[in-house]
Amino acid sequence: MKQLRVRRLGWGGLLFAVLGLFLGAGVARAELPATAVARGAPDQGDERVEAALVTDVTQVKPGDTFRVGVRFRMDPHWHIYWKNPGESGLASEVTWDTPGTTVGELQWPAPSTFRTPDGYITTYGYEEEVLLFAEAQVSEKATGSLQLSAAADVLVCEVHCLPAQLMLTRNLPVGSKTLRDAEHAPAFDASRARVPVTPESAGHVVTLALDAKPLTAGQPFTGTLTLTGQASHTVEKDFFVPERIRGLARLALSPVAGKPGTFKLEGDVAPTVPEKEPRLAGVLRLGTAAAGYQALSLDLPLAPVVAAAPGAAAVKASPSGVGTAVAPESSLTVGLVLLFAFLGGALLNLMPCVFPVLALKAYGFTRTVHSEHGRVGAHALAYAGGIVGSMLALALVVLALRAGGSTVGWGFQFQEPLFVAAVSAVLVAFALNLFGVFTVGTDGTALVEKVDASHGLSRSAGEGVLAVVLATPCSAPLLGTAVGFALAAGPAMVLATFFMLGLGLAMPFCLLVLVPGLSKFLPKPGAWMERGKQLLGFALLGTTVWLVWVMGGLTGVDGMARLLSFLALVGLGAWMYGLAQGVSGGRKAAGVAGVVAVLVLGGVLTLRFEETGPALRKGSVVADAQPWDEAAVTAALAAGQPVFIDFTADWCLTCKFNERTVLAREEVRAALAEHKVAFFVADWTRRDARISAKLAEFGRAGVPMYLVVSPAAPDKPEVLPELLTTDSVVEAVRRAARRVADAM
């Protein structure tokens, strides 16, 4: 932005201003302080946008209202975006910090429509100048001056796009009366006139009639919008700008020839059933450029959405931003989703996160087959029951959190430090049990004479629960597709999917019982079993080491130290419990009470975690990797770079496997460098609503997810498989680059 000239007052002007202060009936003029103006988006030595923090008053009385806003001025041919940027770009954001002043909702003047030269991408925003403002209420107790601060986050685009983050601050005097700012108040009035109004306030009556109700997920719909009233109903091109509407993939209005005020409504319902009934929302612009425009704000209910019948073909979504396309899974049938869930659960048995429990269960079955022939089936059913019950409990937690407005996905519980600490403690206790530090559920004085049968079944069920807990950080083929579809559907589908997932996870060991003859392949018991049991304890401790590392990603080094301190106390408690099992009576009760005291007090003192802020994970296997950000992605695509987005987490073992075996390979690095790919990491180790929303857009419930986006088709990203191969990554990068070459 070229440096603006600041008008300076001479002595005569100063005298005129002073006279105006006393004689101008509450009207004054004030120059903006330097801190209230900022410039950004540097390009070839020139800042492309200027922002100024302005008010419509120069002084305000306690308890009065005034208008405060951010005025944006862009270089010729450059623009910023509306609250719905359209098929590309990012919505402009203004964040207020105004102690002693309450700022209302941001007011958005009606936007303009922009299209790429080929007409392929449509966006909405503002060029030249726009004032985004809000009404502000001053506290009755305000004195001295008010501190007003605003943070503006915008994306400034011409052919290419540049992000700009602008910090603005100023003070507003508080006095005995409110004085109108003669320079800036007219700009607020003009901006206010451009803000859409309700049809009723403008003398219009709006009616909406859909051709069919209810709406069907993934299917198109049509209807008629009728506008009646005495005002003109003439419209020009680009007369309707839709808002971002949950549950809809596309929404468009077109005038009906020969019927002024009548519009044909066409739209596509999103592939998944939304939680709330979608609405027709947007700006309808009446009039012409010559006669002037009148902007109306539409907000009308449409109809409830029901799930599509099995086998129904889903429509393709019209994207609302870079990379927001319909996921390929959107046309899945219910039966196919449940099959995917079952197969995904079965494949989880091959993932590294479940290995320790599988080995433990194999040991247990070897012992049981040869010592309790009649109870093998009961143990298998107890193990399956533990898995399925845990899966259903997890599904109920997901539904409860979703009902409370939270966005959750597969493995979400590993984003909670206390959950990671609890699982770590269980694994340490299991390991010490295998080492013989203590026994579970048996009386040490009668270990040989009596075995509690219910204890054996309880242990099998507990191992099933542990298998579910350790399985959730992993993602197997077909698993993300099934769970993503389920989490976007209704409660019944969520429960059914998690039930089938549990059956698949339990299947391998159930087959040992259900298929005659398979159990003969298990080794015979012997002295090796005691040593094998102890070796499995070290496997569980190895899993605990990984969880401590996960805690480091969540809470930093201090969190790791606190967790290790707590695990040391868990070890102390296990040792004390083992000593108590060798005595009886009051001494045993005192020993158990001591164990409880150690664990409770230790937990209170050590399990206090503070999550660290979001940051790019250290040690990325790809050089020059950047933290994922929509503005940065848009800027890279605008610069002609293909984009690779890695949605990952420290606790996701499948992600780590892909990073070490594929993304770190020299062939992949060479392909990324050759085609100048911008590599972004979306780290979901800690909760991040932006990443959760992006995963949901593609029908995924968790990580990993990999997107390859070509600048030639930013609305059609390629979704790679959950288990990567070197060839799949290299070929996807080449296809993205080839699209750019073909478009030139």
QUIFENRA-V654820 format. One record per residue. N is the residue number from 0. RES is the residue in one letter. SS is DSSP state (a for helix, b for strand, c for the rest). Layout:
BEGIN
n->N res->RES ss->SS
n->N res->RES ss->SS
END
This chain:
BEGIN
n->0 res->M ss->c
n->1 res->K ss->c
n->2 res->Q ss->c
n->3 res->L ss->c
n->4 res->R ss->c
n->5 res->V ss->c
n->6 res->R ss->c
n->7 res->R ss->c
n->8 res->L ss->c
n->9 res->G ss->c
n->10 res->W ss->a
n->11 res->G ss->a
n->12 res->G ss->a
n->13 res->L ss->a
n->14 res->L ss->a
n->15 res->F ss->a
n->16 res->A ss->a
n->17 res->V ss->a
n->18 res->L ss->a
n->19 res->G ss->a
n->20 res->L ss->a
n->21 res->F ss->a
n->22 res->L ss->a
n->23 res->G ss->c
n->24 res->A ss->c
n->25 res->G ss->c
n->26 res->V ss->b
n->27 res->A ss->b
n->28 res->R ss->c
n->29 res->A ss->c
n->30 res->E ss->c
n->31 res->L ss->c
n->32 res->P ss->c
n->33 res->A ss->a
n->34 res->T ss->a
n->35 res->A ss->a
n->36 res->V ss->b
n->37 res->A ss->b
n->38 res->R ss->b
n->39 res->G ss->b
n->40 res->A ss->b
n->41 res->P ss->b
n->42 res->D ss->b
n->43 res->Q ss->c
n->44 res->G ss->c
n->45 res->D ss->b
n->46 res->E ss->b
n->47 res->R ss->b
n->48 res->V ss->b
n->49 res->E ss->b
n->50 res->A ss->b
n->51 res->A ss->b
n->52 res->L ss->b
n->53 res->V ss->b
n->54 res->T ss->b
n->55 res->D ss->c
n->56 res->V ss->b
n->57 res->T ss->b
n->58 res->Q ss->b
n->59 res->V ss->b
n->60 res->K ss->b
n->61 res->P ss->c
n->62 res->G ss->c
n->63 res->D ss->c
n->64 res->T ss->b
n->65 res->F ss->b
n->66 res->R ss->b
n->67 res->V ss->b
n->68 res->G ss->b
n->69 res->V ss->b
n->70 res->R ss->b
n->71 res->F ss->b
n->72 res->R ss->b
n->73 res->M ss->b
n->74 res->D ss->c
n->75 res->P ss->c
n->76 res->H ss->c
n->77 res->W ss->c
n->78 res->H ss->b
n->79 res->I ss->b
n->80 res->Y ss->b
n->81 res->W ss->b
n->82 res->K ss->b
n->83 res->N ss->b
n->84 res->P ss->b
n->85 res->G ss->b
n->86 res->E ss->c
n->87 res->S ss->c
n->88 res->G ss->c
n->89 res->L ss->c
n->90 res->A ss->c
n->91 res->S ss->c
n->92 res->E ss->b
n->93 res->V ss->b
n->94 res->T ss->b
n->95 res->W ss->b
n->96 res->D ss->b
n->97 res->T ss->c
n->98 res->P ss->c
n->99 res->G ss->c
n->100 res->T ss->b
n->101 res->T ss->b
n->102 res->V ss->b
n->103 res->G ss->c
n->104 res->E ss->c
n->105 res->L ss->c
n->106 res->Q ss->b
n->107 res->W ss->c
n->108 res->P ss->b
n->109 res->A ss->c
n->110 res->P ss->c
n->111 res->S ss->b
n->112 res->T ss->b
n->113 res->F ss->b
n->114 res->R ss->b
n->115 res->T ss->c
n->116 res->P ss->c
n->117 res->D ss->c
n->118 res->G ss->c
n->119 res->Y ss->c
n->120 res->I ss->c
n->121 res->T ss->b
n->122 res->T ss->b
n->123 res->Y ss->b
n->124 res->G ss->b
n->125 res->Y ss->b
n->126 res->E ss->b
n->127 res->E ss->c
n->128 res->E ss->b
n->129 res->V ss->b
n->130 res->L ss->b
n->131 res->L ss->b
n->132 res->F ss->b
n->133 res->A ss->b
n->134 res->E ss->b
n->135 res->A ss->b
n->136 res->Q ss->b
n->137 res->V ss->b
n->138 res->S ss->c
n->139 res->E ss->c
n->140 res->K ss->c
n->141 res->A ss->c
n->142 res->T ss->c
n->143 res->G ss->c
n->144 res->S ss->b
n->145 res->L ss->b
n->146 res->Q ss->b
n->147 res->L ss->b
n->148 res->S ss->b
n->149 res->A ss->b
n->150 res->A ss->b
n->151 res->A ss->b
n->152 res->D ss->b
n->153 res->V ss->b
n->154 res->L ss->b
n->155 res->V ss->b
n->156 res->C ss->b
n->157 res->E ss->c
n->158 res->V ss->c
n->159 res->H ss->c
n->160 res->C ss->b
n->161 res->L ss->b
n->162 res->P ss->b
n->163 res->A ss->b
n->164 res->Q ss->b
n->165 res->L ss->b
n->166 res->M ss->b
n->167 res->L ss->b
n->168 res->T ss->b
n->169 res->R ss->b
n->170 res->N ss->b
n->171 res->L ss->b
n->172 res->P ss->b
n->173 res->V ss->b
n->174 res->G ss->b
n->175 res->S ss->c
n->176 res->K ss->c
n->177 res->T ss->c
n->178 res->L ss->b
n->179 res->R ss->b
n->180 res->D ss->b
n->181 res->A ss->c
n->182 res->E ss->c
n->183 res->H ss->c
n->184 res->A ss->a
n->185 res->P ss->a
n->186 res->A ss->a
n->187 res->F ss->a
n->188 res->D ss->a
n->189 res->A ss->a
n->190 res->S ss->a
n->191 res->R ss->a
n->192 res->A ss->a
n->193 res->R ss->a
n->194 res->V ss->b
n->195 res->P ss->c
n->196 res->V ss->b
n->197 res->T ss->b
n->198 res->P ss->c
n->199 res->E ss->a
n->200 res->S ss->a
n->201 res->A ss->a
n->202 res->G ss->c
n->203 res->H ss->b
n->204 res->V ss->b
n->205 res->V ss->b
n->206 res->T ss->b
n->207 res->L ss->b
n->208 res->A ss->b
n->209 res->L ss->b
n->210 res->D ss->c
n->211 res->A ss->c
n->212 res->K ss->c
n->213 res->P ss->c
n->214 res->L ss->b
n->215 res->T ss->b
n->216 res->A ss->c
n->217 res->G ss->c
n->218 res->Q ss->c
n->219 res->P ss->b
n->220 res->F ss->b
n->221 res->T ss->b
n->222 res->G ss->b
n->223 res->T ss->b
n->224 res->L ss->b
n->225 res->T ss->b
n->226 res->L ss->b
n->227 res->T ss->b
n->228 res->G ss->b
n->229 res->Q ss->c
n->230 res->A ss->c
n->231 res->S ss->c
n->232 res->H ss->c
n->233 res->T ss->c
n->234 res->V ss->c
n->235 res->E ss->c
n->236 res->K ss->c
n->237 res->D ss->c
n->238 res->F ss->c
n->239 res->F ss->b
n->240 res->V ss->b
n->241 res->P ss->b
n->242 res->E ss->c
n->243 res->R ss->c
n->244 res->I ss->c
n->245 res->R ss->c
n->246 res->G ss->c
n->247 res->L ss->b
n->248 res->A ss->b
n->249 res->R ss->b
n->250 res->L ss->b
n->251 res->A ss->b
n->252 res->L ss->b
n->253 res->S ss->b
n->254 res->P ss->b
n->255 res->V ss->c
n->256 res->A ss->c
n->257 res->G ss->c
n->258 res->K ss->c
n->259 res->P ss->c
n->260 res->G ss->c
n->261 res->T ss->b
n->262 res->F ss->b
n->263 res->K ss->b
n->264 res->L ss->b
n->265 res->E ss->b
n->266 res->G ss->b
n->267 res->D ss->b
n->268 res->V ss->b
n->269 res->A ss->c
n->270 res->P ss->c
n->271 res->T ss->c
n->272 res->V ss->c
n->273 res->P ss->c
n->274 res->E ss->c
n->275 res->K ss->c
n->276 res->E ss->c
n->277 res->P ss->c
n->278 res->R ss->b
n->279 res->L ss->b
n->280 res->A ss->b
n->281 res->G ss->b
n->282 res->V ss->b
n->283 res->L ss->b
n->284 res->R ss->b
n->285 res->L ss->b
n->286 res->G ss->b
n->287 res->T ss->b
n->288 res->A ss->c
n->289 res->A ss->c
n->290 res->A ss->c
n->291 res->G ss->b
n->292 res->Y ss->b
n->293 res->Q ss->b
n->294 res->A ss->b
n->295 res->L ss->b
n->296 res->S ss->b
n->297 res->L ss->b
n->298 res->D ss->b
n->299 res->L ss->b
n->300 res->P ss->b
n->301 res->L ss->c
n->302 res->A ss->c
n->303 res->P ss->c
n->304 res->V ss->b
n->305 res->V ss->b
n->306 res->A ss->c
n->307 res->A ss->c
n->308 res->A ss->c
n->309 res->P ss->c
n->310 res->G ss->c
n->311 res->A ss->c
n->312 res->A ss->c
n->313 res->A ss->c
n->314 res->V ss->c
n->315 res->K ss->c
n->316 res->A ss->c
n->317 res->S ss->c
n->318 res->P ss->c
n->319 res->S ss->c
n->320 res->G ss->c
n->321 res->V ss->c
n->322 res->G ss->c
n->323 res->T ss->c
n->324 res->A ss->c
n->325 res->V ss->c
n->326 res->A ss->c
n->327 res->P ss->a
n->328 res->E ss->a
n->329 res->S ss->a
n->330 res->S ss->a
n->331 res->L ss->c
n->332 res->T ss->c
n->333 res->V ss->a
n->334 res->G ss->a
n->335 res->L ss->a
n->336 res->V ss->a
n->337 res->L ss->a
n->338 res->L ss->a
n->339 res->F ss->a
n->340 res->A ss->a
n->341 res->F ss->a
n->342 res->L ss->a
n->343 res->G ss->a
n->344 res->G ss->a
n->345 res->A ss->a
n->346 res->L ss->a
n->347 res->L ss->a
n->348 res->N ss->a
n->349 res->L ss->a
n->350 res->M ss->c
n->351 res->P ss->a
n->352 res->C ss->a
n->353 res->V ss->a
n->354 res->F ss->a
n->355 res->P ss->a
n->356 res->V ss->a
n->357 res->L ss->a
n->358 res->A ss->a
n->359 res->L ss->a
n->360 res->K ss->a
n->361 res->A ss->a
n->362 res->Y ss->a
n->363 res->G ss->a
n->364 res->F ss->a
n->365 res->T ss->a
n->366 res->R ss->a
n->367 res->T ss->a
n->368 res->V ss->a
n->369 res->H ss->a
n->370 res->S ss->a
n->371 res->E ss->c
n->372 res->H ss->a
n->373 res->G ss->a
n->374 res->R ss->a
n->375 res->V ss->a
n->376 res->G ss->a
n->377 res->A ss->a
n->378 res->H ss->a
n->379 res->A ss->a
n->380 res->L ss->a
n->381 res->A ss->a
n->382 res->Y ss->a
n->383 res->A ss->a
n->384 res->G ss->a
n->385 res->G ss->a
n->386 res->I ss->a
n->387 res->V ss->a
n->388 res->G ss->a
n->389 res->S ss->a
n->390 res->M ss->a
n->391 res->L ss->a
n->392 res->A ss->a
n->393 res->L ss->a
n->394 res->A ss->a
n->395 res->L ss->a
n->396 res->V ss->a
n->397 res->V ss->a
n->398 res->L ss->a
n->399 res->A ss->a
n->400 res->L ss->a
n->401 res->R ss->a
n->402 res->A ss->a
n->403 res->G ss->c
n->404 res->G ss->c
n->405 res->S ss->c
n->406 res->T ss->c
n->407 res->V ss->c
n->408 res->G ss->c
n->409 res->W ss->c
n->410 res->G ss->c
n->411 res->F ss->a
n->412 res->Q ss->a
n->413 res->F ss->a
n->414 res->Q ss->a
n->415 res->E ss->c
n->416 res->P ss->a
n->417 res->L ss->a
n->418 res->F ss->a
n->419 res->V ss->a
n->420 res->A ss->a
n->421 res->A ss->a
n->422 res->V ss->a
n->423 res->S ss->a
n->424 res->A ss->a
n->425 res->V ss->a
n->426 res->L ss->a
n->427 res->V ss->a
n->428 res->A ss->a
n->429 res->F ss->a
n->430 res->A ss->a
n->431 res->L ss->a
n->432 res->N ss->a
n->433 res->L ss->a
n->434 res->F ss->a
n->435 res->G ss->c
n->436 res->V ss->c
n->437 res->F ss->c
n->438 res->T ss->c
n->439 res->V ss->c
n->440 res->G ss->c
n->441 res->T ss->c
n->442 res->D ss->c
n->443 res->G ss->a
n->444 res->T ss->a
n->445 res->A ss->a
n->446 res->L ss->c
n->447 res->V ss->c
n->448 res->E ss->c
n->449 res->K ss->c
n->450 res->V ss->c
n->451 res->D ss->c
n->452 res->A ss->a
n->453 res->S ss->a
n->454 res->H ss->a
n->455 res->G ss->a
n->456 res->L ss->a
n->457 res->S ss->a
n->458 res->R ss->a
n->459 res->S ss->a
n->460 res->A ss->a
n->461 res->G ss->a
n->462 res->E ss->a
n->463 res->G ss->a
n->464 res->V ss->a
n->465 res->L ss->a
n->466 res->A ss->a
n->467 res->V ss->a
n->468 res->V ss->a
n->469 res->L ss->a
n->470 res->A ss->a
n->471 res->T ss->c
n->472 res->P ss->c
n->473 res->C ss->c
n->474 res->S ss->c
n->475 res->A ss->c
n->476 res->P ss->c
n->477 res->L ss->c
n->478 res->L ss->a
n->479 res->G ss->a
n->480 res->T ss->a
n->481 res->A ss->a
n->482 res->V ss->a
n->483 res->G ss->a
n->484 res->F ss->a
n->485 res->A ss->a
n->486 res->L ss->a
n->487 res->A ss->c
n->488 res->A ss->c
n->489 res->G ss->c
n->490 res->P ss->a
n->491 res->A ss->a
n->492 res->M ss->a
n->493 res->V ss->a
n->494 res->L ss->a
n->495 res->A ss->a
n->496 res->T ss->a
n->497 res->F ss->a
n->498 res->F ss->a
n->499 res->M ss->a
n->500 res->L ss->a
n->501 res->G ss->a
n->502 res->L ss->a
n->503 res->G ss->a
n->504 res->L ss->a
n->505 res->A ss->a
n->506 res->M ss->a
n->507 res->P ss->a
n->508 res->F ss->a
n->509 res->C ss->a
n->510 res->L ss->a
n->511 res->L ss->a
n->512 res->V ss->a
n->513 res->L ss->a
n->514 res->V ss->c
n->515 res->P ss->c
n->516 res->G ss->c
n->517 res->L ss->a
n->518 res->S ss->a
n->519 res->K ss->a
n->520 res->F ss->a
n->521 res->L ss->c
n->522 res->P ss->c
n->523 res->K ss->c
n->524 res->P ss->c
n->525 res->G ss->c
n->526 res->A ss->c
n->527 res->W ss->a
n->528 res->M ss->a
n->529 res->E ss->a
n->530 res->R ss->a
n->531 res->G ss->a
n->532 res->K ss->a
n->533 res->Q ss->a
n->534 res->L ss->a
n->535 res->L ss->a
n->536 res->G ss->a
n->537 res->F ss->a
n->538 res->A ss->a
n->539 res->L ss->a
n->540 res->L ss->a
n->541 res->G ss->a
n->542 res->T ss->a
n->543 res->T ss->a
n->544 res->V ss->a
n->545 res->W ss->a
n->546 res->L ss->a
n->547 res->V ss->a
n->548 res->W ss->a
n->549 res->V ss->a
n->550 res->M ss->a
n->551 res->G ss->a
n->552 res->G ss->a
n->553 res->L ss->a
n->554 res->T ss->a
n->555 res->G ss->a
n->556 res->V ss->a
n->557 res->D ss->a
n->558 res->G ss->a
n->559 res->M ss->a
n->560 res->A ss->a
n->561 res->R ss->a
n->562 res->L ss->a
n->563 res->L ss->a
n->564 res->S ss->a
n->565 res->F ss->a
n->566 res->L ss->a
n->567 res->A ss->a
n->568 res->L ss->a
n->569 res->V ss->a
n->570 res->G ss->a
n->571 res->L ss->a
n->572 res->G ss->a
n->573 res->A ss->a
n->574 res->W ss->a
n->575 res->M ss->a
n->576 res->Y ss->a
n->577 res->G ss->a
n->578 res->L ss->a
n->579 res->A ss->a
n->580 res->Q ss->c
n->581 res->G ss->c
n->582 res->V ss->c
n->583 res->S ss->c
n->584 res->G ss->c
n->585 res->G ss->a
n->586 res->R ss->a
n->587 res->K ss->a
n->588 res->A ss->a
n->589 res->A ss->a
n->590 res->G ss->a
n->591 res->V ss->a
n->592 res->A ss->a
n->593 res->G ss->a
n->594 res->V ss->a
n->595 res->V ss->a
n->596 res->A ss->a
n->597 res->V ss->a
n->598 res->L ss->a
n->599 res->V ss->a
n->600 res->L ss->a
n->601 res->G ss->a
n->602 res->G ss->a
n->603 res->V ss->a
n->604 res->L ss->a
n->605 res->T ss->a
n->606 res->L ss->c
n->607 res->R ss->c
n->608 res->F ss->c
n->609 res->E ss->c
n->610 res->E ss->c
n->611 res->T ss->c
n->612 res->G ss->c
n->613 res->P ss->c
n->614 res->A ss->c
n->615 res->L ss->c
n->616 res->R ss->c
n->617 res->K ss->c
n->618 res->G ss->c
n->619 res->S ss->c
n->620 res->V ss->c
n->621 res->V ss->c
n->622 res->A ss->c
n->623 res->D ss->c
n->624 res->A ss->c
n->625 res->Q ss->b
n->626 res->P ss->b
n->627 res->W ss->c
n->628 res->D ss->c
n->629 res->E ss->a
n->630 res->A ss->a
n->631 res->A ss->a
n->632 res->V ss->a
n->633 res->T ss->a
n->634 res->A ss->a
n->635 res->A ss->a
n->636 res->L ss->a
n->637 res->A ss->a
n->638 res->A ss->c
n->639 res->G ss->c
n->640 res->Q ss->c
n->641 res->P ss->c
n->642 res->V ss->b
n->643 res->F ss->b
n->644 res->I ss->b
n->645 res->D ss->b
n->646 res->F ss->b
n->647 res->T ss->b
n->648 res->A ss->c
n->649 res->D ss->c
n->650 res->W ss->c
n->651 res->C ss->c
n->652 res->L ss->a
n->653 res->T ss->a
n->654 res->C ss->a
n->655 res->K ss->a
n->656 res->F ss->a
n->657 res->N ss->a
n->658 res->E ss->a
n->659 res->R ss->a
n->660 res->T ss->a
n->661 res->V ss->a
n->662 res->L ss->a
n->663 res->A ss->c
n->664 res->R ss->c
n->665 res->E ss->a
n->666 res->E ss->a
n->667 res->V ss->a
n->668 res->R ss->a
n->669 res->A ss->a
n->670 res->A ss->a
n->671 res->L ss->a
n->672 res->A ss->a
n->673 res->E ss->a
n->674 res->H ss->c
n->675 res->K ss->c
n->676 res->V ss->c
n->677 res->A ss->b
n->678 res->F ss->b
n->679 res->F ss->b
n->680 res->V ss->b
n->681 res->A ss->b
n->682 res->D ss->b
n->683 res->W ss->c
n->684 res->T ss->c
n->685 res->R ss->c
n->686 res->R ss->c
n->687 res->D ss->c
n->688 res->A ss->a
n->689 res->R ss->a
n->690 res->I ss->a
n->691 res->S ss->a
n->692 res->A ss->a
n->693 res->K ss->a
n->694 res->L ss->a
n->695 res->A ss->a
n->696 res->E ss->a
n->697 res->F ss->c
n->698 res->G ss->c
n->699 res->R ss->c
n->700 res->A ss->c
n->701 res->G ss->c
n->702 res->V ss->c
n->703 res->P ss->c
n->704 res->M ss->b
n->705 res->Y ss->b
n->706 res->L ss->b
n->707 res->V ss->b
n->708 res->V ss->b
n->709 res->S ss->b
n->710 res->P ss->c
n->711 res->A ss->c
n->712 res->A ss->b
n->713 res->P ss->b
n->714 res->D ss->b
n->715 res->K ss->b
n->716 res->P ss->b
n->717 res->E ss->b
n->718 res->V ss->b
n->719 res->L ss->c
n->720 res->P ss->c
n->721 res->E ss->c
n->722 res->L ss->c
n->723 res->L ss->c
n->724 res->T ss->c
n->725 res->T ss->a
n->726 res->D ss->a
n->727 res->S ss->a
n->728 res->V ss->a
n->729 res->V ss->a
n->730 res->E ss->a
n->731 res->A ss->a
n->732 res->V ss->a
n->733 res->R ss->a
n->734 res->R ss->a
n->735 res->A ss->a
n->736 res->A ss->a
n->737 res->R ss->a
n->738 res->R ss->a
n->739 res->V ss->a
n->740 res->A ss->a
n->741 res->D ss->a
n->742 res->A ss->a
n->743 res->M ss->c
END
